[in-house]
Amino acid sequence: MNKKYDFLIVGAGLYGSIFAHEAKKAGKTCLIIDKRNHVGGNIYTEKIEDINVHKYGAHIFHTNNKEVWNYVNQFAEFNRYTNSPVANYHGEIYNLPFNMNTFNKMWGVITPAEAKKKIEEQQSANYIENPQNLEEQAINLVGVDIYEKLIKGYTEKQWGRPCNELPAFIIRRLPVRFTYDNNYFNADFQGIPVGGYTSMIERMLEGTEVKLNVNYLKDKEQWDMVADRVVYTGPIDSYFDYKFGVLEYRSVSFETEVLDMENFQGNAVVNYTDRETPYTRIIEHKHFEFGNQPKTVVSREYSVEWELGDEPYYPVNDEKNSALYEKYREAAEAESKVIFGGRLGEYKYYDMDKVIEVALQKVKEVLGK
């Protein structure tokens, strides 16, 4: 710890890695530390049976920002993978997002006009002027049939409580497309890095010193002395030792297994939208890269209640937690030496392309470019 760096970067995820790459390019010295035993944060991919397994859940890169697309293509070649998940409701298979294939399977309709008429009939028969909960809001938006089969069970598993107890704002809108197009994101640029995300991050960090299995907060005072500034991408409340209270998250657990077969479910992502199936979806990792390996690796994904010490995944951005975060944000602004960034540092759900945007913007701001 005797060496002095321009930046100590806490967290080797996407935000920290981009910050380190850009700072190094500008002639700054950086040290990255991470409490995990690998780089990449939650986009880390682990090689199992020659298949790149998304250890912390499916990550599909998509963006409408050409600058961001060109940026990531410096570090990886992206394949043509298009996210087209399907929903399994008690053995019935439906395409997502809600589109003409979905409506044809649900009602036998063929034309967009027929589908619109069916949805409008269900909306008007059950319309509530001021929806007080997610159930009422969802039925207002898409009607009873789609809600019951494709939204209700999945959402209740995701949030761990009934839809009529969840706030309406969670689904202000739902994607409904009157085309036979299963492209979930409908983005200009989309794909998976060939060889996995880990190799992409490793290329970003070439020439940057990285120390793994390091708990920054355990020896914070010592680590702070090794650099002029700190880039902190961990949970913002843990940085301040939870002095205002604990910010809440939803967490996820996975059951991953290797199967002695070439193809388990025929698609990378299958959502289980009935309430009885305990997991929310099954990911078959090889399909992200069109693999033809003799075996396959699947992960069953469960949404679980989060407790302090669990892996934080999705910030619960309700009124209570938003007010609590505001206190931490004000405290963070007073830390002149520290830059708080990323999903945990800003208590905000970010898609990967948005992480890249904000990280690049922050580096420019900090370096005065």
C-alpha positions as CSV (number, residue, x, y, z in Angstrom):
1,M,0.0,0.0,0.0
2,N,3.0,2.3,-0.2
3,K,2.5,3.2,-3.8
4,K,0.5,6.4,-4.5
5,Y,-2.2,6.3,-7.2
6,D,-4.3,9.0,-8.8
7,F,-7.5,6.8,-8.3
8,L,-8.4,3.9,-6.1
9,I,-11.4,2.2,-7.7
10,V,-13.5,0.1,-5.4
11,G,-15.3,-2.5,-7.6
12,A,-14.2,-4.2,-10.8
13,G,-17.6,-4.1,-12.4
14,L,-18.6,-2.3,-15.6
15,Y,-18.6,1.2,-14.1
16,G,-15.2,0.8,-12.3
17,S,-13.6,-0.9,-15.2
18,I,-14.6,1.8,-17.7
19,F,-13.5,4.6,-15.3
20,A,-10.1,2.8,-14.9
21,H,-9.7,2.3,-18.6
22,E,-10.4,6.0,-19.5
23,A,-8.3,7.4,-16.6
24,K,-5.4,5.2,-17.6
25,K,-5.7,6.3,-21.2
26,A,-5.5,9.9,-19.9
27,G,-2.2,9.1,-18.2
28,K,-3.6,8.6,-14.7
29,T,-2.6,5.7,-12.4
30,C,-5.3,3.5,-11.0
31,L,-5.6,0.6,-8.6
32,I,-8.8,-1.5,-8.7
33,I,-9.8,-3.5,-5.7
34,D,-12.8,-5.9,-5.4
35,K,-14.1,-8.1,-2.6
36,R,-15.0,-10.9,-5.0
37,N,-12.4,-13.3,-6.5
38,H,-13.1,-12.1,-10.1
39,V,-13.5,-9.0,-12.2
40,G,-16.7,-8.1,-14.0
41,G,-19.1,-7.5,-11.1
42,N,-22.6,-8.9,-12.0
43,I,-21.8,-9.3,-15.7
44,Y,-19.1,-11.9,-14.9
45,T,-19.3,-15.0,-17.1
46,E,-17.8,-18.3,-15.9
47,K,-16.7,-21.0,-18.3
48,I,-18.4,-24.4,-17.6
49,E,-18.3,-27.2,-20.1
50,D,-16.9,-24.6,-22.6
51,I,-20.1,-22.6,-22.1
52,N,-20.0,-19.0,-20.9
53,V,-22.4,-19.1,-17.9
54,H,-23.9,-15.8,-16.8
55,K,-23.2,-16.4,-13.1
56,Y,-25.4,-13.5,-11.8
57,G,-28.2,-13.7,-14.2
58,A,-28.8,-13.1,-17.9
59,H,-27.1,-10.0,-19.3
60,I,-28.0,-9.1,-22.8
61,F,-26.4,-6.0,-24.2
62,H,-28.7,-3.6,-26.0
63,T,-28.6,0.1,-26.8
64,N,-29.8,2.8,-29.1
65,N,-26.7,4.8,-28.5
66,K,-24.2,4.3,-31.3
67,E,-21.4,5.9,-29.4
68,V,-21.8,3.4,-26.6
69,W,-22.1,0.5,-29.1
70,N,-18.8,1.6,-30.8
71,Y,-17.2,1.9,-27.4
72,V,-17.9,-1.7,-26.3
73,N,-16.9,-3.0,-29.6
74,Q,-13.3,-1.9,-28.9
75,F,-13.1,-4.7,-26.3
76,A,-15.2,-7.5,-27.7
77,E,-16.8,-8.8,-30.9
78,F,-20.6,-9.0,-30.4
79,N,-22.7,-11.7,-32.0
80,R,-26.2,-11.2,-33.4
81,Y,-28.1,-12.5,-30.4
82,T,-31.6,-11.0,-30.2
83,N,-33.5,-11.3,-26.9
84,S,-36.7,-13.2,-27.6
85,P,-37.9,-14.8,-24.3
86,V,-40.9,-17.0,-24.1
87,A,-43.4,-17.4,-21.3
88,N,-44.5,-20.8,-20.0
89,Y,-47.9,-20.6,-18.3
90,H,-48.8,-24.1,-17.0
91,G,-47.3,-25.6,-20.2
92,E,-48.8,-23.0,-22.6
93,I,-46.0,-21.1,-24.5
94,Y,-46.4,-17.4,-25.3
95,N,-44.1,-15.0,-27.0
96,L,-42.8,-11.9,-25.2
97,P,-43.0,-9.0,-25.3
98,F,-46.8,-9.0,-25.9
99,N,-47.2,-9.0,-29.6
100,M,-49.3,-10.5,-32.4
101,N,-47.8,-14.0,-31.8
102,T,-48.9,-13.7,-28.2
103,F,-52.4,-12.5,-29.1
104,N,-52.8,-15.2,-31.7
105,K,-52.0,-17.9,-29.2
106,M,-54.2,-16.2,-26.5
107,W,-57.3,-15.5,-28.6
108,G,-56.8,-16.9,-32.1
109,V,-56.8,-13.3,-33.6
110,I,-54.8,-12.8,-36.8
111,T,-54.9,-9.0,-37.6
112,P,-53.8,-6.1,-35.5
113,A,-57.3,-4.7,-35.6
114,E,-58.7,-7.9,-34.1
115,A,-56.1,-7.9,-31.4
116,K,-56.8,-4.2,-30.5
117,K,-60.5,-4.8,-30.4
118,K,-60.0,-7.8,-28.0
119,I,-57.8,-5.8,-25.7
120,E,-60.1,-2.7,-25.7
121,E,-63.1,-4.9,-24.9
122,Q,-61.3,-6.3,-21.8
123,Q,-60.0,-2.9,-20.8
124,S,-63.4,-1.2,-20.9
125,A,-65.2,-4.1,-19.1
126,N,-62.8,-3.8,-16.2
127,Y,-61.6,-0.2,-16.3
128,I,-60.9,1.6,-13.0
129,E,-60.6,5.4,-13.1
130,N,-57.8,5.7,-10.5
131,P,-56.0,2.4,-10.1
132,Q,-54.8,1.9,-6.5
133,N,-52.6,-1.1,-7.1
134,L,-50.6,-3.0,-9.7
135,E,-53.4,-5.4,-10.5
136,E,-55.8,-2.6,-11.3
137,Q,-53.2,-0.7,-13.3
138,A,-52.2,-3.8,-15.3
139,I,-55.8,-4.7,-16.2
140,N,-56.4,-1.1,-17.3
141,L,-53.4,-1.4,-19.6
142,V,-53.8,-4.9,-21.2
143,G,-57.0,-6.5,-19.9
144,V,-57.7,-9.6,-17.8
145,D,-56.4,-12.5,-19.9
146,I,-52.9,-11.2,-20.4
147,Y,-52.8,-10.0,-16.8
148,E,-53.9,-13.4,-15.4
149,K,-51.6,-15.6,-17.5
150,L,-48.5,-13.5,-18.2
151,I,-48.2,-10.8,-15.5
152,K,-49.8,-11.8,-12.2
153,G,-47.9,-14.9,-11.1
154,Y,-44.5,-13.7,-12.4
155,T,-44.9,-10.3,-10.8
156,E,-46.0,-11.8,-7.4
157,K,-42.9,-14.1,-7.4
158,Q,-40.7,-11.2,-8.4
159,W,-41.8,-8.9,-5.6
160,G,-42.8,-11.6,-3.0
161,R,-46.3,-10.1,-2.4
162,P,-49.7,-10.1,-4.1
163,C,-50.3,-7.7,-7.0
164,N,-53.2,-6.0,-5.3
165,E,-50.7,-5.0,-2.5
166,L,-48.1,-3.6,-4.9
167,P,-48.2,0.1,-5.9
168,A,-49.6,0.9,-9.3
169,F,-46.5,2.9,-10.3
170,I,-44.4,-0.2,-10.8
171,I,-46.0,-0.7,-14.2
172,R,-46.9,2.7,-15.5
173,R,-46.8,1.2,-19.0
174,L,-46.5,-2.3,-20.6
175,P,-45.0,-2.9,-24.0
176,V,-47.8,-4.0,-26.4
177,R,-46.8,-4.4,-30.1
178,F,-49.2,-5.1,-32.9
179,T,-46.6,-6.8,-35.1
180,Y,-45.3,-10.4,-35.3
181,D,-42.0,-9.4,-33.9
182,N,-40.5,-11.2,-30.9
183,N,-37.5,-8.8,-30.4
184,Y,-37.9,-7.9,-26.8
185,F,-35.7,-4.8,-26.7
186,N,-36.4,-3.4,-30.1
187,A,-33.0,-1.7,-29.8
188,D,-30.8,-0.4,-32.7
189,F,-27.8,-2.5,-31.4
190,Q,-28.0,-5.8,-29.5
191,G,-25.8,-8.8,-28.9
192,I,-23.6,-10.9,-26.6
193,P,-19.8,-10.5,-26.5
194,V,-18.3,-13.6,-28.2
195,G,-16.2,-15.3,-25.5
196,G,-18.3,-13.8,-22.6
197,Y,-18.3,-10.6,-20.6
198,T,-15.3,-11.5,-18.5
199,S,-12.9,-11.4,-21.4
200,M,-14.4,-8.0,-22.4
201,I,-13.7,-6.6,-18.9
202,E,-10.2,-8.1,-18.9
203,R,-9.4,-6.2,-22.1
204,M,-10.6,-3.0,-20.5
205,L,-8.3,-3.5,-17.6
206,E,-5.2,-4.4,-19.5
207,G,-2.3,-2.6,-17.9
208,T,-4.3,-1.6,-14.8
209,E,-3.4,-3.1,-11.4
210,V,-6.2,-5.2,-9.9
211,K,-6.4,-6.7,-6.4
212,L,-9.1,-9.2,-5.7
213,N,-10.5,-10.6,-2.4
214,V,-10.1,-7.2,-0.8
215,N,-12.7,-5.7,1.5
216,Y,-12.3,-1.9,1.2
217,L,-14.6,-1.0,4.1
218,K,-12.8,-3.3,6.4
219,D,-9.5,-1.3,6.1
220,K,-11.0,1.9,4.7
221,E,-8.6,4.4,6.3
222,Q,-5.5,2.5,5.0
223,W,-6.9,2.1,1.5
224,D,-7.9,5.8,1.3
225,M,-4.3,6.8,1.8
226,V,-3.1,5.0,-1.3
227,A,-4.8,7.4,-3.8
228,D,-5.7,11.0,-4.3
229,R,-9.3,10.1,-5.1
230,V,-11.6,7.1,-4.6
231,V,-14.2,5.8,-7.0
232,Y,-16.7,3.8,-4.9
233,T,-19.2,1.5,-6.6
234,G,-20.4,-0.5,-3.6
235,P,-23.6,0.1,-1.7
236,I,-23.8,3.7,-0.7
237,D,-25.4,3.0,2.7
238,S,-22.6,0.6,3.7
239,Y,-20.0,3.3,2.9
240,F,-21.6,5.4,5.6
241,D,-22.0,2.4,8.0
242,Y,-25.9,2.6,7.5
243,K,-26.1,5.7,9.7
244,F,-29.4,6.7,8.3
245,G,-30.8,3.2,7.9
246,V,-30.5,0.3,5.5
247,L,-31.6,0.7,1.8
248,E,-33.7,-2.2,0.6
249,Y,-33.2,-4.5,-2.4
250,R,-34.8,-7.5,-4.0
251,S,-32.3,-10.3,-4.4
252,V,-32.0,-13.3,-6.7
253,S,-30.8,-16.9,-6.1
254,F,-29.8,-19.4,-8.8
255,E,-29.7,-23.2,-9.0
256,T,-27.3,-24.0,-11.8
257,E,-26.7,-27.5,-13.2
258,V,-24.9,-29.2,-16.0
259,L,-27.2,-31.5,-18.1
260,D,-26.0,-34.4,-20.2
261,M,-28.0,-33.3,-23.2
262,E,-27.4,-30.9,-26.1
263,N,-30.5,-28.8,-25.8
264,F,-32.8,-28.4,-22.8
265,Q,-35.4,-25.8,-23.6
266,G,-34.6,-24.5,-27.1
267,N,-34.3,-20.9,-26.0
268,A,-31.9,-18.8,-23.8
269,V,-34.7,-17.5,-21.5
270,V,-38.0,-19.0,-20.6
271,N,-40.2,-17.1,-18.0
272,Y,-42.5,-19.2,-15.8
273,T,-45.5,-16.9,-15.3
274,D,-47.7,-19.2,-13.2
275,R,-47.6,-18.7,-9.4
276,E,-47.2,-22.4,-8.7
277,T,-43.7,-22.8,-10.3
278,P,-41.3,-21.5,-7.6
279,Y,-38.7,-20.0,-9.9
280,T,-39.3,-17.0,-12.2
281,R,-37.3,-18.3,-15.2
282,I,-34.8,-20.8,-16.6
283,I,-31.7,-19.6,-18.4
284,E,-30.0,-21.9,-20.8
285,H,-26.7,-20.2,-21.3
286,K,-25.3,-21.8,-24.5
287,H,-28.1,-20.2,-26.5
288,F,-26.7,-16.8,-25.9
289,E,-23.8,-17.7,-28.2
290,F,-25.5,-20.3,-30.4
291,G,-23.5,-23.1,-28.8
292,N,-23.4,-26.6,-30.1
293,Q,-21.6,-28.2,-27.1
294,P,-22.6,-31.8,-26.3
295,K,-23.8,-30.7,-22.8
296,T,-25.8,-27.7,-21.6
297,V,-25.9,-25.5,-18.5
298,V,-29.2,-24.2,-17.1
299,S,-29.9,-21.9,-14.2
300,R,-33.2,-21.7,-12.4
301,E,-33.7,-18.2,-11.1
302,Y,-35.6,-17.4,-7.9
303,S,-36.6,-13.9,-6.7
304,V,-36.0,-13.7,-2.9
305,E,-36.4,-11.3,-0.1
306,W,-33.2,-9.5,0.6
307,E,-31.5,-9.2,4.0
308,L,-28.4,-7.3,4.9
309,G,-25.5,-9.5,3.8
310,D,-27.3,-10.9,0.8
311,E,-26.3,-10.0,-2.7
312,P,-28.2,-6.8,-3.6
313,Y,-29.7,-6.9,-7.1
314,Y,-32.7,-4.6,-7.6
315,P,-33.1,-1.3,-5.6
316,V,-36.6,-0.9,-4.1
317,N,-37.1,2.6,-5.3
318,D,-40.3,3.2,-3.4
319,E,-41.1,6.4,-1.5
320,K,-39.5,5.3,1.8
321,N,-36.2,4.1,0.2
322,S,-36.0,7.1,-2.2
323,A,-36.2,9.4,0.8
324,L,-33.6,7.4,2.6
325,Y,-31.3,7.4,-0.4
326,E,-31.6,11.2,-0.6
327,K,-30.0,11.5,2.8
328,Y,-27.1,9.3,1.7
329,R,-26.8,11.3,-1.6
330,E,-26.4,14.5,0.4
331,A,-23.8,12.9,2.6
332,A,-21.9,11.6,-0.5
333,E,-21.8,15.1,-1.9
334,A,-19.9,16.2,1.2
335,E,-17.2,13.5,0.5
336,S,-15.0,15.7,-1.8
337,K,-12.4,13.0,-2.3
338,V,-14.9,10.2,-3.2
339,I,-16.9,9.6,-6.4
340,F,-20.0,7.4,-6.0
341,G,-21.1,5.6,-9.1
342,G,-22.9,2.6,-10.6
343,R,-26.0,0.7,-9.6
344,L,-25.1,0.3,-5.9
345,G,-23.3,3.6,-5.5
346,E,-26.3,5.5,-6.8
347,Y,-29.0,3.2,-5.6
348,K,-30.5,3.0,-9.1
349,Y,-31.3,0.2,-11.6
350,Y,-29.1,0.7,-14.7
351,D,-29.0,-1.2,-17.9
352,M,-25.5,-1.8,-19.1
353,D,-25.5,0.8,-21.8
354,K,-26.6,3.5,-19.3
355,V,-23.8,2.4,-16.9
356,I,-21.3,3.0,-19.7
357,E,-22.9,6.4,-20.5
358,V,-22.7,7.7,-17.0
359,A,-19.2,6.3,-16.4
360,L,-17.8,8.0,-19.5
361,Q,-19.6,11.2,-18.6
362,K,-18.2,11.1,-15.0
363,V,-14.6,10.4,-16.2
364,K,-14.8,13.4,-18.6
365,E,-16.1,15.6,-15.8
366,V,-13.5,14.5,-13.3
367,L,-10.6,14.8,-15.7
368,G,-11.8,18.1,-17.0
369,K,-12.1,17.0,-20.6
